[in-house]
Structure formats: C-alpha cells, structure tokens
C-alpha cells in the first residue's frame, strides 16, 4: 500500500486536513485492507458494507468510531481513486447523540489570552479567537495571505479543499506584526517552526494545542480547552478588550 499511502497523504495535504485526521484516515484504510487481505484499491462497495457490519456487530465499536472509519473510506474511494459511488454504497452510521462542545464565557476567554505564556502563544490564541481558523490553517498561514488593504486573511485549501476569506481585526494585524518582527529568522510563514532550521517548516498542530492548554492552566480554567474551543466565538463576538490592550499584546 506504499504508493496508495503516498497518494492518500498527498490528497489530504492538498485539502489541508489536520495531521490527526491524516493519521486516522491512513490507519482506517490500512485496517480495511488488512481485514480482507487485499489491496484497498481492489475492493468495492460490497466490501465496505461488509466491513461496516463487522465493526458494528463483531467489534462493537462506538458509532462515532465507525463514522471515522467510514469517512476515511469515502475519502479514499471518492477523492483518491476518483470512483463514483451512490451515497447508499458508502453509508455513514447515525449518531444518536452529539457531544456538547466546551463553551467559555467572555471573561474566561479574556483570562485565557491574558495568561498566554509568551508573545507567540498570545498571538496564536488571538488569531484563533478572532478569525475562527482551524489549527492546520493557522500553522500554514503565509505572509502573502494577509491582505492589509482589504483587512482580510486568505485561508487557502481549508477543510474540504475550499479557499475562503475571514475578516482581519486591526488589533490582530498589529499583534501579527509584533510577533513577526520578534521571529529569530524571516519566513514566508506567519508561524514557522522554532525547532527547525528550515524557514519553510510550519509550526506543528501540537504546538497550537500546547499554547491553549498551557494558557488554560495559567488562567485557572478547569474546562477542557483546545484550539477548536475558540472557534465558537469567531462569528458573533469581538475580541475581549483585555486582549486588545497594549500590555497584553506585548507592546
């Protein structure tokens, strides 16, 4: 499956899927192939339906786990192999209950950003909160994606391979400038990796998660806080005043 694995990873990267999703999808496709002892490109809809029954009836996996497995196979056959299947040929299990997302109060968001451990972490949190970007999108954001004339950020190849634009608040633009000037080396990326000597190496998604968790601990927030938590505020709220004050922006 070496060549197929490469094709899957390249397609996932083109569509800007997260590293965690890429690992989950590759693992799911590999387990599917191992179950039938055949290369996955030699299998079809009847094998998918049989495999889904195996996951549900024999392995008794949670519906959400089965959903991930089936989503991976849909991606593989539709996006990688370019096969056309009816929706019924690639069924997804019905989820009986959705997990309620973590919601922070306005005060908690302000405390979270104020408690950031350093300038870089503060900029990460402010960018997530102000724009609603996903981790992978933030990691791959480039300087050329910042449109200072129109005050928007270009998000290229977001989830589902779609480009989009999001508003760029003036306070965030100022913070991004401060952050970029403080970088030890120049890069085409807004958030290059600090552990790599290559200026084109992006920050890892794990580093984004760490910035959120560390700030939550420092702020005394006991809720489960992760990068996606801040996305809930992007569409309808402005940044807390405390996060925009100069002393919290490293000025």
Phi, psi and omega per residue, in radians:
X1 nan 0.208 -3.043
X2 -1.032 -0.867 -3.135
X3 -1.164 -0.716 3.107
X4 -1.120 -0.688 3.111
X5 -1.047 -0.748 3.117
X6 -1.091 -0.730 3.132
X7 -1.108 -0.724 3.133
X8 -1.107 -0.833 -3.110
X9 -1.109 -0.678 3.131
X10 -1.154 -0.708 3.129
X11 -1.172 -0.691 3.091
X12 -1.104 -0.723 -3.137
X13 -1.180 -0.693 3.116
X14 -1.055 -0.605 -3.110
X15 -1.613 0.096 3.037
X16 1.070 0.650 3.031
X17 -1.245 2.665 -3.114
X18 -1.223 2.821 3.108
X19 -1.095 -0.656 -3.139
X20 -1.134 -0.746 3.114
X21 -1.140 -0.697 3.122
X22 -1.052 -0.787 3.119
X23 -1.098 -0.740 -3.123
X24 -1.129 -0.743 -3.112
X25 -1.186 -0.792 3.135
X26 -1.080 -0.747 3.111
X27 -1.100 -0.709 -3.139
X28 -1.136 -0.744 3.133
X29 -1.149 -0.692 3.130
X30 -1.132 -0.742 3.124
X31 -1.153 -0.623 3.080
X32 -1.063 -0.785 3.135
X33 -1.168 -0.727 -3.126
X34 -1.141 -0.548 -3.133
X35 -1.102 -0.638 -3.117
X36 -1.765 -0.034 -3.140
X37 0.982 0.705 3.135
X38 -2.527 2.775 3.069
X39 -1.138 2.416 -3.059
X40 -1.083 -0.460 3.132
X41 -1.297 -0.120 3.087
X42 -1.688 0.047 -3.103
X43 -1.854 2.910 -3.074
X44 -2.528 -2.887 -3.071
X45 -0.996 -0.685 -3.132
X46 -1.114 -0.594 3.099
X47 -1.235 -0.642 3.127
X48 -1.112 -0.788 3.139
X49 -1.110 -0.726 3.111
X50 -1.111 -0.703 -3.115
X51 -1.182 -0.664 3.122
X52 -1.105 -0.727 3.087
X53 -1.087 -0.660 3.108
X54 -1.087 -0.761 -3.134
X55 -1.138 -0.670 -3.078
X56 -1.409 -0.858 -3.007
X57 -1.496 -0.744 -3.073
X58 -1.517 -0.857 -3.094
X59 -1.548 -0.291 3.080
X60 0.941 0.824 3.139
X61 -1.349 2.705 3.100
X62 -1.123 2.505 3.141
X63 -0.910 -0.621 3.139
X64 -1.180 -0.637 3.090
X65 -1.158 -0.734 3.098
X66 -1.109 -0.659 3.108
X67 -1.017 -0.767 3.132
X68 -1.110 -0.759 3.133
X69 -1.055 -0.808 -3.112
X70 -1.209 -0.638 3.099
X71 -1.096 -0.666 3.108
X72 -1.114 -0.732 -3.133
X73 -1.224 -0.661 3.057
X74 -1.044 -0.776 3.127
X75 -1.074 -0.778 -3.086
X76 -1.085 -0.870 -3.056
X77 -1.327 -0.628 -3.090
X78 -1.460 -0.813 -3.012
X79 -1.598 -0.625 -3.097
X80 -1.552 -0.910 -3.125
X81 -1.491 -0.188 3.112
X82 1.041 0.617 3.097
X83 -1.561 2.551 3.133
X84 -1.798 1.981 3.104
X85 -2.083 2.626 2.976
X86 -1.208 2.724 3.132
X87 -1.007 -0.631 -3.126
X88 -1.214 -0.348 3.120
X89 -1.328 -0.389 -3.131
X90 -2.186 1.221 -3.016
X91 -1.237 2.595 3.022
X92 -2.003 2.416 -3.133
X93 -1.213 2.592 3.087
X94 -1.385 2.249 3.108
X95 -1.595 2.155 -3.061
X96 -1.355 -0.465 -3.072
X97 -2.591 2.304 3.093
X98 -1.639 2.443 3.100
X99 -1.258 2.275 -3.139
X100 -1.241 2.161 -3.110
X101 -1.209 2.700 3.071
X102 -1.203 2.294 3.133
X103 -2.121 2.234 3.101
X104 -1.767 2.572 3.043
X105 -1.329 2.897 3.108
X106 -1.031 -0.702 3.125
X107 -1.124 -0.685 -3.142
X108 -1.171 -0.652 3.092
X109 -1.114 -0.760 3.113
X110 -1.075 -0.755 3.118
X111 -1.131 -0.679 -3.134
X112 -1.068 -0.870 -3.119
X113 -1.163 -0.691 3.137
X114 -1.149 -0.463 -3.086
X115 -1.564 0.068 3.134
X116 -0.960 2.428 -3.013
X117 -1.244 -0.429 -3.120
X118 -2.766 3.112 -3.092
X119 -1.037 -0.742 -3.115
X120 -1.103 -0.824 3.136
X121 -1.096 -0.686 3.139
X122 -1.105 -0.724 3.131
X123 -1.149 -0.691 3.097
X124 -1.036 -0.861 -3.099
X125 -1.126 -0.739 3.137
X126 -1.123 -0.686 -3.141
X127 -1.169 -0.747 3.108
X128 -1.074 -0.787 -3.073
X129 -1.209 -0.749 -3.026
X130 -1.354 -0.467 -3.019
X131 -1.985 -0.390 -3.083
X132 1.320 0.336 3.108
X133 -1.158 2.658 3.003
X134 -1.446 2.874 -3.121
X135 -0.976 -0.870 -3.087
X136 -1.088 -0.657 3.130
X137 -1.160 -0.693 3.116
X138 -1.136 -0.764 -3.105
X139 -1.080 -0.584 -3.063
X140 -1.765 0.147 3.116
X141 -1.110 2.327 -3.095
X142 -1.958 2.759 3.129
X143 -1.009 -0.680 -3.118
X144 -1.186 -0.232 3.116
X145 -1.432 -0.127 3.131
X146 -1.600 1.910 3.135
X147 -1.706 1.686 -3.081
X148 -1.292 -0.398 3.135
X149 -1.279 -0.796 -3.103
X150 -1.669 -0.107 3.135
X151 0.999 0.932 3.059
X152 -2.401 2.772 3.001
X153 -1.902 2.348 3.066
X154 -1.572 2.082 3.064
X155 -1.747 1.927 -3.049
X156 -1.694 2.353 3.102
X157 0.913 0.946 3.084
X158 -1.251 -2.835 -3.110
X159 -1.029 2.296 -3.097
X160 1.436 0.127 3.107
X161 1.318 0.308 -3.079
X162 -1.773 2.439 3.028
X163 -1.510 2.660 3.070
X164 -2.743 2.975 3.073
X165 -2.143 2.526 3.086
X166 -2.256 2.583 3.136
X167 -1.068 2.541 3.115
X168 -1.981 1.792 3.127
X169 -1.101 2.481 3.135
X170 -0.957 -0.676 -3.135
X171 -1.130 -0.632 3.111
X172 -1.224 -0.694 3.091
X173 -1.027 -0.760 3.108
X174 -1.079 -0.718 -3.141
X175 -1.167 -0.693 3.117
X176 -1.101 -0.654 3.108
X177 -1.125 -0.788 3.129
X178 -1.072 -0.783 3.138
X179 -1.070 -0.792 -3.065
X180 -1.163 -0.672 3.130
X181 -1.152 -0.424 -3.115
X182 -1.517 -0.097 -3.121
X183 -1.141 2.515 -3.136
X184 -1.218 -0.375 3.099
X185 -2.566 2.675 -3.129
X186 -1.332 2.562 -3.098
X187 -2.637 2.722 3.032
X188 -1.336 -0.237 3.134
X189 -1.617 2.555 3.066
X190 -1.265 -0.650 -3.130
X191 -2.179 1.288 3.094
X192 -1.254 2.768 3.094
X193 -1.173 2.390 3.088
X194 -1.585 -0.133 3.138
X195 -1.661 -0.134 -3.105
X196 -1.955 2.576 3.074
X197 -1.449 -0.190 3.141
X198 -1.469 2.118 -3.113
X199 -1.203 -0.250 -3.122
X200 -1.685 0.118 3.135
X201 -1.516 2.055 -3.089
X202 -1.299 2.733 2.994
X203 -1.025 2.562 -3.136
X204 -1.413 2.708 3.088
X205 -1.147 -0.509 3.101
X206 -1.101 -0.616 3.120
X207 -1.144 -0.622 3.100
X208 -1.159 -0.797 3.112
X209 -1.046 -0.733 -3.130
X210 -1.100 -0.696 3.130
X211 -1.063 -0.698 3.122
X212 -1.189 -0.831 -3.072
X213 -1.157 -0.714 -3.134
X214 -1.130 -0.753 3.131
X215 -1.137 -0.659 3.128
X216 -1.104 -0.731 3.115
X217 -1.134 -0.772 -3.127
X218 -1.148 -0.527 -3.131
X219 -1.494 -0.101 -3.135
X220 1.280 0.460 3.121
X221 -1.583 2.084 -3.070
X222 -1.574 -0.194 3.108
X223 -1.170 2.776 3.088
X224 -1.324 1.853 -3.084
X225 -1.897 2.247 3.092
X226 -2.506 2.983 -3.057
X227 -0.929 -0.671 -3.092
X228 -1.165 -0.409 3.139
X229 -0.998 -0.672 -3.077
X230 -1.298 -0.272 3.136
X231 -1.175 -0.428 -3.085
X232 -1.147 -0.333 -3.052
X233 -1.725 -0.227 -2.943
X234 -1.121 -0.667 -3.000
X235 -1.339 -0.564 -2.942
X236 -2.129 -0.048 -3.069
X237 -2.234 2.693 3.044
X238 -1.685 2.896 -3.101
X239 -1.187 2.458 3.113
X240 -0.995 2.508 -3.123
X241 -0.980 -0.658 -3.106
X242 -1.077 -0.569 -3.118
X243 -1.304 -0.334 -3.103
X244 -1.698 -0.146 3.133
X245 -1.205 2.511 -3.089
X246 -0.924 -0.681 -3.058
X247 -1.190 -0.343 3.105
X248 -1.710 -0.037 3.138
X249 -1.880 0.144 3.085
X250 1.338 0.296 -3.134
X251 -1.506 nan nan
